[in-house]
Amino acid sequence: MARVLWHVPVTASGTGSTSALRLFRLRDGRRCAVGFSTPEALAALLGPDQPYTELAEPALRDLTAPLGVDTLVLDPRLVAPPVAAAPPAPLAPAGPAAQLQAR
């Protein structure tokens, strides 16, 4: 049986000789690891320059467990916190400058 490989984002060291798993956060603040089913799915969300490695799910779980990360997400979609409505723009003061503009 063929093992399914996940495309897992990593961060590279300054020299490029080592890499580390890139961890993310869920909406509730817990850390999680993510994987993608294809390199194209990874590039669509994280950009074409995002380095990655290929790992099977058990290997990813083994790497993240000592870090206290027990949640894996396959093919995540961008989720941003809700944006609050912008406050209304302040009114101009009714000083001499406002009176000149009104004439």
BAVO-399897 format. One record per atom (N, C-alpha, C): residue in one letter; chain; residue number from 1; x, y, z. Coordinates in steps of 0.1 Angstrom, whole numbers, plus 5000, padded with zeros to 4 digits. Atoms other than C-alpha are relative to their C-alpha. Layout:
BEGIN
+------+-------+------+------+------+------+
! resn ! chain ! resi !    x !    y !    z !
+------+-------+------+------+------+------+
!    A !     A !  NUM !    X !    Y !    Z !
...
+------+-------+------+------+------+------+
This chain:
BEGIN
+------+-------+------+------+------+------+
! resn ! chain ! resi !    x !    y !    z !
+------+-------+------+------+------+------+
!    M !     A !    1 ! 5008 ! 4988 ! 5000 !
!    M !     A !    1 ! 5000 ! 5000 ! 5000 !
!    M !     A !    1 ! 5009 ! 5012 ! 5000 !
!    A !     A !    2 ! 4992 ! 4987 ! 5001 !
!    A !     A !    2 ! 5014 ! 5034 ! 4990 !
!    A !     A !    2 ! 4997 ! 5009 ! 5011 !
!    R !     A !    3 ! 5002 ! 4990 ! 4989 !
!    R !     A !    3 ! 5019 ! 5059 ! 5018 !
!    R !     A !    3 ! 4997 ! 5014 ! 4994 !
!    V !     A !    4 ! 5004 ! 4987 ! 5005 !
!    V !     A !    4 ! 5002 ! 5092 ! 5013 !
!    V !     A !    4 ! 5009 ! 5011 ! 5006 !
!    L !     A !    5 ! 4991 ! 4990 ! 4995 !
!    L !     A !    5 ! 5026 ! 5121 ! 5016 !
!    L !     A !    5 ! 4993 ! 5014 ! 5000 !
!    W !     A !    6 ! 5005 ! 4987 ! 4998 !
!    W !     A !    6 ! 5017 ! 5155 ! 5029 !
!    W !     A !    6 ! 5011 ! 5010 ! 4996 !
!    H !     A !    7 ! 4991 ! 4989 ! 5003 !
!    H !     A !    7 ! 5034 ! 5187 ! 5016 !
!    H !     A !    7 ! 5000 ! 5010 ! 5012 !
!    V !     A !    8 ! 5000 ! 4993 ! 4987 !
!    V !     A !    8 ! 5044 ! 5204 ! 5049 !
!    V !     A !    8 ! 5009 ! 5012 ! 4999 !
!    P !     A !    9 ! 4992 ! 4988 ! 5001 !
!    P !     A !    9 ! 5056 ! 5240 ! 5050 !
!    P !     A !    9 ! 5011 ! 5000 ! 5011 !
!    V !     A !   10 ! 4988 ! 4999 ! 4991 !
!    V !     A !   10 ! 5090 ! 5246 ! 5066 !
!    V !     A !   10 ! 5006 ! 5014 ! 4999 !
!    T !     A !   11 ! 4992 ! 4988 ! 5001 !
!    T !     A !   11 ! 5112 ! 5275 ! 5074 !
!    T !     A !   11 ! 5015 ! 4995 ! 4999 !
!    A !     A !   12 ! 4986 ! 5003 ! 5002 !
!    A !     A !   12 ! 5148 ! 5274 ! 5062 !
!    A !     A !   12 ! 5009 ! 5009 ! 5008 !
!    S !     A !   13 ! 4991 ! 4992 ! 4992 !
!    S !     A !   13 ! 5178 ! 5285 ! 5082 !
!    S !     A !   13 ! 5007 ! 5010 ! 4990 !
!    G !     A !   14 ! 4994 ! 4990 ! 5008 !
!    G !     A !   14 ! 5198 ! 5315 ! 5069 !
!    G !     A !   14 ! 5010 ! 4994 ! 4989 !
!    T !     A !   15 ! 4991 ! 5007 ! 5010 !
!    T !     A !   15 ! 5223 ! 5291 ! 5052 !
!    T !     A !   15 ! 4993 ! 4990 ! 4991 !
!    G !     A !   16 ! 5008 ! 5010 ! 5008 !
!    G !     A !   16 ! 5196 ! 5268 ! 5039 !
!    G !     A !   16 ! 5004 ! 4986 ! 5003 !
!    S !     A !   17 ! 4996 ! 5014 ! 4997 !
!    S !     A !   17 ! 5213 ! 5238 ! 5055 !
!    S !     A !   17 ! 4991 ! 4993 ! 5009 !
!    T !     A !   18 ! 5010 ! 5006 ! 4991 !
!    T !     A !   18 ! 5185 ! 5231 ! 5080 !
!    T !     A !   18 ! 4987 ! 5006 ! 4998 !
!    S !     A !   19 ! 5013 ! 4994 ! 5001 !
!    S !     A !   19 ! 5148 ! 5235 ! 5081 !
!    S !     A !   19 ! 4992 ! 4995 ! 5012 !
!    A !     A !   20 ! 5009 ! 5004 ! 4988 !
!    A !     A !   20 ! 5121 ! 5234 ! 5108 !
!    A !     A !   20 ! 4986 ! 5001 ! 4995 !
!    L !     A !   21 ! 5014 ! 5000 ! 5003 !
!    L !     A !   21 ! 5084 ! 5227 ! 5106 !
!    L !     A !   21 ! 4994 ! 5014 ! 5003 !
!    R !     A !   22 ! 5007 ! 4988 ! 4998 !
!    R !     A !   22 ! 5063 ! 5258 ! 5102 !
!    R !     A !   22 ! 4986 ! 4997 ! 5007 !
!    L !     A !   23 ! 5012 ! 5003 ! 4993 !
!    L !     A !   23 ! 5035 ! 5257 ! 5128 !
!    L !     A !   23 ! 4991 ! 5012 ! 4999 !
!    F !     A !   24 ! 5010 ! 4990 ! 5002 !
!    F !     A !   24 ! 5003 ! 5277 ! 5127 !
!    F !     A !   24 ! 4991 ! 5000 ! 5013 !
!    R !     A !   25 ! 5009 ! 5000 ! 4988 !
!    R !     A !   25 ! 4975 ! 5286 ! 5152 !
!    R !     A !   25 ! 4986 ! 4999 ! 4994 !
!    L !     A !   26 ! 5015 ! 5001 ! 5002 !
!    L !     A !   26 ! 4938 ! 5277 ! 5152 !
!    L !     A !   26 ! 4994 ! 5013 ! 5005 !
!    R !     A !   27 ! 5007 ! 4988 ! 4995 !
!    R !     A !   27 ! 4912 ! 5304 ! 5158 !
!    R !     A !   27 ! 5000 ! 5001 ! 5015 !
!    D !     A !   28 ! 5001 ! 5000 ! 4985 !
!    D !     A !   28 ! 4911 ! 5294 ! 5195 !
!    D !     A !   28 ! 5014 ! 5002 ! 5006 !
!    G !     A !   29 ! 4986 ! 4997 ! 4995 !
!    G !     A !   29 ! 4949 ! 5300 ! 5198 !
!    G !     A !   29 ! 5009 ! 4988 ! 5001 !
!    R !     A !   30 ! 4991 ! 5012 ! 4999 !
!    R !     A !   30 ! 4961 ! 5264 ! 5199 !
!    R !     A !   30 ! 5009 ! 4999 ! 4988 !
!    R !     A !   31 ! 4991 ! 5002 ! 5012 !
!    R !     A !   31 ! 4991 ! 5255 ! 5177 !
!    R !     A !   31 ! 4996 ! 4988 ! 4993 !
!    C !     A !   32 ! 5003 ! 5012 ! 5009 !
!    C !     A !   32 ! 4986 ! 5231 ! 5148 !
!    C !     A !   32 ! 5011 ! 4999 ! 4989 !
!    A !     A !   33 ! 4991 ! 5002 ! 5012 !
!    A !     A !   33 ! 5007 ! 5216 ! 5120 !
!    A !     A !   33 ! 4990 ! 4999 ! 4988 !
!    V !     A !   34 ! 5008 ! 5001 ! 5012 !
!    V !     A !   34 ! 4994 ! 5218 ! 5085 !
!    V !     A !   34 ! 5007 ! 4993 ! 4989 !
!    G !     A !   35 ! 4994 ! 5007 ! 5011 !
!    G !     A !   35 ! 4999 ! 5197 ! 5054 !
!    G !     A !   35 ! 4991 ! 5003 ! 4988 !
!    F !     A !   36 ! 5008 ! 4998 ! 5012 !
!    F !     A !   36 ! 4987 ! 5200 ! 5018 !
!    F !     A !   36 ! 5001 ! 4988 ! 4992 !
!    S !     A !   37 ! 5000 ! 5012 ! 5008 !
!    S !     A !   37 ! 4977 ! 5173 ! 4994 !
!    S !     A !   37 ! 5008 ! 5001 ! 4988 !
!    T !     A !   38 ! 4991 ! 4998 ! 5012 !
!    T !     A !   38 ! 4996 ! 5189 ! 4965 !
!    T !     A !   38 ! 5008 ! 5012 ! 5002 !
!    P !     A !   39 ! 4992 ! 4988 ! 4999 !
!    P !     A !   39 ! 5024 ! 5214 ! 4961 !
!    P !     A !   39 ! 4992 ! 5012 ! 4995 !
!    E !     A !   40 ! 5008 ! 4988 ! 5005 !
!    E !     A !   40 ! 4999 ! 5236 ! 4941 !
!    E !     A !   40 ! 4991 ! 5005 ! 5011 !
!    A !     A !   41 ! 5009 ! 4995 ! 4989 !
!    A !     A !   41 ! 4975 ! 5238 ! 4971 !
!    A !     A !   41 ! 5008 ! 5008 ! 5010 !
!    L !     A !   42 ! 4991 ! 4993 ! 4991 !
!    L !     A !   42 ! 5004 ! 5248 ! 4993 !
!    L !     A !   42 ! 5004 ! 5014 ! 4994 !
!    A !     A !   43 ! 4996 ! 4987 ! 5007 !
!    A !     A !   43 ! 5016 ! 5275 ! 4968 !
!    A !     A !   43 ! 4988 ! 5010 ! 4999 !
!    A !     A !   44 ! 5012 ! 4991 ! 5001 !
!    A !     A !   44 ! 4980 ! 5288 ! 4964 !
!    A !     A !   44 ! 4997 ! 5008 ! 5013 !
!    L !     A !   45 ! 5003 ! 4993 ! 4987 !
!    L !     A !   45 ! 4977 ! 5296 ! 5001 !
!    L !     A !   45 ! 5012 ! 5007 ! 5006 !
!    L !     A !   46 ! 4988 ! 4994 ! 4994 !
!    L !     A !   46 ! 5013 ! 5303 ! 5012 !
!    L !     A !   46 ! 5010 ! 5007 ! 4991 !
!    G !     A !   47 ! 4991 ! 4994 ! 5010 !
!    G !     A !   47 ! 5029 ! 5315 ! 4980 !
!    G !     A !   47 ! 5009 ! 4990 ! 4993 !
!    P !     A !   48 ! 4991 ! 5009 ! 5007 !
!    P !     A !   48 ! 5051 ! 5299 ! 4954 !
!    P !     A !   48 ! 5014 ! 4998 ! 5005 !
!    D !     A !   49 ! 4986 ! 5001 ! 4995 !
!    D !     A !   49 ! 5083 ! 5306 ! 4973 !
!    D !     A !   49 ! 5000 ! 4993 ! 5014 !
!    Q !     A !   50 ! 5000 ! 5007 ! 4987 !
!    Q !     A !   50 ! 5072 ! 5287 ! 5005 !
!    Q !     A !   50 ! 5007 ! 4987 ! 4999 !
!    P !     A !   51 ! 4994 ! 5013 ! 5000 !
!    P !     A !   51 ! 5096 ! 5259 ! 5011 !
!    P !     A !   51 ! 4992 ! 4989 ! 5007 !
!    Y !     A !   52 ! 5007 ! 5011 ! 4993 !
!    Y !     A !   52 ! 5082 ! 5225 ! 5021 !
!    Y !     A !   52 ! 5007 ! 4987 ! 4999 !
!    T !     A !   53 ! 4994 ! 5014 ! 5000 !
!    T !     A !   53 ! 5091 ! 5189 ! 5028 !
!    T !     A !   53 ! 4988 ! 4991 ! 4999 !
!    E !     A !   54 ! 5011 ! 5010 ! 5001 !
!    E !     A !   54 ! 5071 ! 5158 ! 5022 !
!    E !     A !   54 ! 5001 ! 4990 ! 5011 !
!    L !     A !   55 ! 5001 ! 5009 ! 4989 !
!    L !     A !   55 ! 5060 ! 5138 ! 5052 !
!    L !     A !   55 ! 4987 ! 4992 ! 5000 !
!    A !     A !   56 ! 5012 ! 5008 ! 4998 !
!    A !     A !   56 ! 5036 ! 5110 ! 5059 !
!    A !     A !   56 ! 4994 ! 5005 ! 5013 !
!    E !     A !   57 ! 5007 ! 4995 ! 4989 !
!    E !     A !   57 ! 5010 ! 5118 ! 5085 !
!    E !     A !   57 ! 5006 ! 4995 ! 5013 !
!    P !     A !   58 ! 4994 ! 5005 ! 4987 !
!    P !     A !   58 ! 5025 ! 5095 ! 5112 !
!    P !     A !   58 ! 5013 ! 5007 ! 5003 !
!    A !     A !   59 ! 4987 ! 4993 ! 4997 !
!    A !     A !   59 ! 5059 ! 5112 ! 5108 !
!    A !     A !   59 ! 4997 ! 5014 ! 5005 !
!    L !     A !   60 ! 5004 ! 4987 ! 4996 !
!    L !     A !   60 ! 5043 ! 5146 ! 5111 !
!    L !     A !   60 ! 4995 ! 5000 ! 5015 !
!    R !     A !   61 ! 5005 ! 5001 ! 4986 !
!    R !     A !   61 ! 5025 ! 5135 ! 5143 !
!    R !     A !   61 ! 5012 ! 4998 ! 5009 !
!    D !     A !   62 ! 4988 ! 5003 ! 4991 !
!    D !     A !   62 ! 5058 ! 5121 ! 5157 !
!    D !     A !   62 ! 5008 ! 5012 ! 5002 !
!    L !     A !   63 ! 4991 ! 4988 ! 4999 !
!    L !     A !   63 ! 5076 ! 5154 ! 5150 !
!    L !     A !   63 ! 4993 ! 5011 ! 5009 !
!    T !     A !   64 ! 5007 ! 4989 ! 4992 !
!    T !     A !   64 ! 5049 ! 5176 ! 5166 !
!    T !     A !   64 ! 4996 ! 4997 ! 5014 !
!    A !     A !   65 ! 5005 ! 5004 ! 4987 !
!    A !     A !   65 ! 5039 ! 5156 ! 5196 !
!    A !     A !   65 ! 5009 ! 5005 ! 5011 !
!    P !     A !   66 ! 4992 ! 4995 ! 4989 !
!    P !     A !   66 ! 5069 ! 5165 ! 5217 !
!    P !     A !   66 ! 4999 ! 5015 ! 5002 !
!    L !     A !   67 ! 5003 ! 4985 ! 4999 !
!    L !     A !   67 ! 5060 ! 5202 ! 5211 !
!    L !     A !   67 ! 4987 ! 5003 ! 5006 !
!    G !     A !   68 ! 5014 ! 4998 ! 4995 !
!    G !     A !   68 ! 5025 ! 5197 ! 5225 !
!    G !     A !   68 ! 4990 ! 5003 ! 4989 !
!    V !     A !   69 ! 5010 ! 4997 ! 5011 !
!    V !     A !   69 ! 5009 ! 5200 ! 5191 !
!    V !     A !   69 ! 4994 ! 4986 ! 4996 !
!    D !     A !   70 ! 5008 ! 5013 ! 5003 !
!    D !     A !   70 ! 4982 ! 5173 ! 5186 !
!    D !     A !   70 ! 4990 ! 5002 ! 4989 !
!    T !     A !   71 ! 5010 ! 4997 ! 5011 !
!    T !     A !   71 ! 4962 ! 5189 ! 5158 !
!    T !     A !   71 ! 5007 ! 5002 ! 4987 !
!    L !     A !   72 ! 4995 ! 4999 ! 5014 !
!    L !     A !   72 ! 4969 ! 5184 ! 5121 !
!    L !     A !   72 ! 4989 ! 5005 ! 4991 !
!    V !     A !   73 ! 5011 ! 4995 ! 5009 !
!    V !     A !   73 ! 4950 ! 5202 ! 5094 !
!    V !     A !   73 ! 5005 ! 4998 ! 4986 !
!    L !     A !   74 ! 4997 ! 5003 ! 5014 !
!    L !     A !   74 ! 4950 ! 5190 ! 5058 !
!    L !     A !   74 ! 4993 ! 5010 ! 4991 !
!    D !     A !   75 ! 5005 ! 4991 ! 5010 !
!    D !     A !   75 ! 4945 ! 5215 ! 5030 !
!    D !     A !   75 ! 4992 ! 5011 ! 5007 !
!    P !     A !   76 ! 5007 ! 4989 ! 4994 !
!    P !     A !   76 ! 4936 ! 5245 ! 5052 !
!    P !     A !   76 ! 4997 ! 5011 ! 4990 !
!    R !     A !   77 ! 5004 ! 4988 ! 5008 !
!    R !     A !   77 ! 4919 ! 5276 ! 5038 !
!    R !     A !   77 ! 5003 ! 5012 ! 5009 !
!    L !     A !   78 ! 4997 ! 4988 ! 4993 !
!    L !     A !   78 ! 4928 ! 5311 ! 5047 !
!    L !     A !   78 ! 4989 ! 5004 ! 5009 !
!    V !     A !   79 ! 5010 ! 4995 ! 4990 !
!    V !     A !   79 ! 4909 ! 5322 ! 5079 !
!    V !     A !   79 ! 5007 ! 5011 ! 5007 !
!    A !     A !   80 ! 4995 ! 4988 ! 4993 !
!    A !     A !   80 ! 4914 ! 5356 ! 5092 !
!    A !     A !   80 ! 4990 ! 5004 ! 5010 !
!    P !     A !   81 ! 5010 ! 4996 ! 4990 !
!    P !     A !   81 ! 4899 ! 5371 ! 5123 !
!    P !     A !   81 ! 4990 ! 5010 ! 4994 !
!    P !     A !   82 ! 5010 ! 4991 ! 5005 !
!    P !     A !   82 ! 4867 ! 5391 ! 5117 !
!    P !     A !   82 ! 5005 ! 5014 ! 5000 !
!    V !     A !   83 ! 4996 ! 4986 ! 5000 !
!    V !     A !   83 ! 4874 ! 5427 ! 5107 !
!    V !     A !   83 ! 4989 ! 5009 ! 5006 !
!    A !     A !   84 ! 5010 ! 4991 ! 4995 !
!    A !     A !   84 ! 4856 ! 5453 ! 5128 !
!    A !     A !   84 ! 4997 ! 5011 ! 4990 !
!    A !     A !   85 ! 5004 ! 4989 ! 5009 !
!    A !     A !   85 ! 4837 ! 5479 ! 5110 !
!    A !     A !   85 ! 5008 ! 5013 ! 5004 !
!    A !     A !   86 ! 4992 ! 4988 ! 4997 !
!    A !     A !   86 ! 4857 ! 5511 ! 5106 !
!    A !     A !   86 ! 4991 ! 5011 ! 5006 !
!    P !     A !   87 ! 5008 ! 4989 ! 4994 !
!    P !     A !   87 ! 4846 ! 5540 ! 5128 !
!    P !     A !   87 ! 4997 ! 5011 ! 4990 !
!    P !     A !   88 ! 5003 ! 4989 ! 5009 !
!    P !     A !   88 ! 4829 ! 5569 ! 5110 !
!    P !     A !   88 ! 5011 ! 5010 ! 5000 !
!    A !     A !   89 ! 4990 ! 4990 ! 5000 !
!    A !     A !   89 ! 4852 ! 5596 ! 5099 !
!    A !     A !   89 ! 4996 ! 5012 ! 5008 !
!    P !     A !   90 ! 5004 ! 4989 ! 4992 !
!    P !     A !   90 ! 4853 ! 5625 ! 5123 !
!    P !     A !   90 ! 4996 ! 5012 ! 4992 !
!    L !     A !   91 ! 5005 ! 4988 ! 5007 !
!    L !     A !   91 ! 4835 ! 5657 ! 5113 !
!    L !     A !   91 ! 5011 ! 5011 ! 5001 !
!    A !     A !   92 ! 4991 ! 4988 ! 4999 !
!    A !     A !   92 ! 4856 ! 5688 ! 5105 !
!    A !     A !   92 ! 4995 ! 5009 ! 5010 !
!    P !     A !   93 ! 5004 ! 4991 ! 4990 !
!    P !     A !   93 ! 4857 ! 5713 ! 5133 !
!    P !     A !   93 ! 4993 ! 5013 ! 4993 !
!    A !     A !   94 ! 5008 ! 4989 ! 5006 !
!    A !     A !   94 ! 4834 ! 5743 ! 5127 !
!    A !     A !   94 ! 5008 ! 5013 ! 5003 !
!    G !     A !   95 ! 4992 ! 4988 ! 4998 !
!    G !     A !   95 ! 4863 ! 5768 ! 5130 !
!    G !     A !   95 ! 5001 ! 5008 ! 4987 !
!    P !     A !   96 ! 4999 ! 4991 ! 5012 !
!    P !     A !   96 ! 4874 ! 5795 ! 5105 !
!    P !     A !   96 ! 5003 ! 4993 ! 4987 !
!    A !     A !   97 ! 4996 ! 5007 ! 5013 !
!    A !     A !   97 ! 4888 ! 5771 ! 5080 !
!    A !     A !   97 ! 4987 ! 4993 ! 4994 !
!    A !     A !   98 ! 5012 ! 5006 ! 5005 !
!    A !     A !   98 ! 4854 ! 5753 ! 5078 !
!    A !     A !   98 ! 4991 ! 5011 ! 4994 !
!    Q !     A !   99 ! 5009 ! 4990 ! 5005 !
!    Q !     A !   99 ! 4836 ! 5786 ! 5073 !
!    Q !     A !   99 ! 5005 ! 5005 ! 4986 !
!    L !     A !  100 ! 4994 ! 4995 ! 5013 !
!    L !     A !  100 ! 4860 ! 5796 ! 5044 !
!    L !     A !  100 ! 4996 ! 4990 ! 4989 !
!    Q !     A !  101 ! 5003 ! 5010 ! 5010 !
!    Q !     A !  101 ! 4853 ! 5763 ! 5027 !
!    Q !     A !  101 ! 4985 ! 5000 ! 4996 !
!    A !     A !  102 ! 5015 ! 4999 ! 5002 !
!    A !     A !  102 ! 4815 ! 5768 ! 5030 !
!    A !     A !  102 ! 4996 ! 5011 ! 4990 !
!    R !     A !  103 ! 5004 ! 4989 ! 5009 !
!    R !     A !  103 ! 4815 ! 5801 ! 5011 !
!    R !     A !  103 ! 5003 ! 4998 ! 4986 !
+------+-------+------+------+------+------+
